[in-house]
Amino acid sequence: MGNQPPLRSAWLVSDGRVLASADVADTPRTRRVGLLGKSSTETALVIQPCSWVHTLGMRFALDIAYVNRDGVVVKVTRLAPWRVGAPVRGSKYVIEAASGSFERWGLRVGATVEVRSS
């Protein structure tokens, strides 16, 4: 995947504190490519719009947060490589990060998250 499409940069903010820097995949091409081809990630990836994800072709496990239109996290899960997640009703966008990131950030179901352009 040497020719990665450009992603918009942003910050993930919850309760007034920055959780992480993020890349935003908000075009058909950037949503389709996502984190494919990477062996790790230091940032979060926000995929919008999105209500389900998979880790087919991924080299590492991901923390996944499904967020509704009000910015509230409605589901958090961890997907190992080569798995397919179920669609989450009401999800407007998804946040992906390296496994263990959400625990470090304190991101849980019920948290309100904002994606702020940088």
KAZIVEN-V691113 format. One record per pair of residues at least 24 apart in sequence whose ideal C-beta (glycine too) atoms are under 10 Angstrom apart, sorted by the first residue. I is the first residue (numbers start at 0). GAP is how many residues later the second one is. If there is no record, write none. Layout:
# KAZIVEN-V691113
I_GAP, I_GAP
This chain:
# KAZIVEN-V691113
0_32, 0_33, 0_34, 0_35, 0_36, 0_37, 0_56, 1_35, 2_30, 2_34, 3_25, 3_26, 3_29, 3_31, 3_32, 3_33, 3_34, 4_24, 4_25, 4_26, 4_27, 4_28, 5_24, 6_26, 6_27, 6_36, 6_38, 6_39, 7_38, 7_107, 7_109, 7_110, 8_34, 8_108, 8_109, 9_33, 9_34, 9_36, 9_104, 9_105, 9_106, 9_107, 9_108, 10_32, 10_33, 10_103, 10_104, 10_105, 10_106, 10_107, 11_31, 11_32, 11_34, 11_53, 11_83, 11_85, 11_93, 11_95, 11_101, 11_102, 11_103, 11_104, 12_58, 12_99, 12_100, 12_101, 12_102, 12_103, 13_57, 13_59, 13_91, 13_92, 13_93, 13_94, 13_97, 13_98, 13_99, 13_100, 14_91, 14_96, 14_97, 14_98, 14_99, 15_98, 16_88, 16_89, 17_87, 17_98, 18_25, 18_76, 18_78, 18_82, 18_83, 18_85, 18_86, 18_87, 18_88, 18_92, 18_94, 18_95, 19_24, 19_75, 19_77, 19_81, 19_82, 19_84, 19_85, 19_87, 20_97, 21_24, 21_73, 21_74, 21_75, 21_91, 21_93, 21_94, 21_95, 21_96, 22_24, 22_73, 23_24, 23_69, 23_91, 23_93, 23_94, 24_25, 24_68, 24_69, 24_71, 25_24, 25_67, 25_89, 30_63, 33_24, 33_28, 33_60, 33_62, 34_24, 34_25, 34_27, 34_61, 34_62, 34_63, 37_60, 39_58, 40_55, 40_56, 40_57, 40_60, 41_55, 41_56, 41_59, 42_53, 42_54, 42_55, 42_58, 43_51, 43_52, 43_53, 43_54, 43_57, 43_58, 43_61, 43_63, 43_69, 43_71, 44_49, 44_50, 44_51, 44_52, 45_47, 45_48, 45_49, 45_50, 45_51, 45_67, 45_69, 46_46, 46_47, 46_48, 46_49, 47_43, 47_44, 47_45, 47_46, 47_47, 47_67, 48_42, 48_43, 48_44, 48_45, 49_37, 49_38, 49_41, 49_42, 49_43, 49_44, 49_45, 49_46, 50_34, 50_35, 50_36, 50_37, 50_38, 50_39, 50_40, 50_41, 50_42, 50_43, 51_32, 51_33, 51_34, 51_35, 51_36, 51_39, 51_42, 52_24, 52_26, 52_30, 52_31, 52_32, 52_33, 52_34, 52_35, 52_38, 52_41, 52_43, 53_25, 53_27, 53_28, 53_29, 53_30, 53_31, 54_24, 54_25, 54_26, 54_27, 54_28, 54_29, 54_30, 54_41, 55_25, 55_26, 55_27, 55_28, 56_24, 56_25, 57_24, 57_25, 57_38, 59_38, 59_39, 60_37, 60_38, 60_39, 61_32, 61_33, 61_34, 61_35, 61_36, 61_37, 61_39, 61_40, 62_32, 62_33, 62_34, 62_35, 62_36, 62_37, 62_38, 62_39, 62_40, 62_41, 62_42, 62_44, 63_24, 63_30, 63_31, 63_32, 63_33, 63_35, 63_38, 64_26, 64_28, 64_29, 64_30, 64_31, 64_32, 64_36, 64_37, 64_40, 64_42, 64_43, 64_44, 64_46, 64_48, 65_24, 65_25, 65_26, 65_27, 65_28, 65_29, 65_43, 66_24, 66_25, 66_26, 66_27, 66_28, 66_44, 66_45, 66_46, 66_47, 66_48, 67_24, 67_25, 67_44, 68_24, 69_42, 70_40, 70_41, 70_42, 70_43, 70_44, 71_37, 71_38, 71_39, 71_40, 71_41, 72_29, 72_34, 72_35, 72_36, 72_37, 72_38, 72_39, 72_40, 73_35, 73_36, 74_34, 75_26, 75_27, 75_31, 75_32, 75_33, 75_34, 75_35, 76_25, 77_24, 77_25
